[in-house]
Amino acid sequence: MVAIGSDLGDKCALVVAVTADLTEKIKAGDIIKEIAPIVGGSGGGRPDFAQAGGKDPSKLDAALGHIASMVK
């Protein structure tokens, strides 16, 4: 699994990808749907790939940090 966040100035972007062997346990779309609101946004996708946009780049670290608690 990989998760990337990008500060785009007044906006931000998030991308999550999950390898095929892990999609039965964790889905990229579910992760994005939970972390996107942290940055003031929304998103979605497939079990293996998802993306979101947000309005608060200052919260990117919090959003990406939240993933660790989701995948334990």
Secondary structure, 3 states (H helix, E strand, C coil): CEEEEEECCCCEEEEEECCHHHCCCCCHHHHHHHHHHHHCCEEEECCCEEEEEECCHHHHHHHHHHHHHHCC
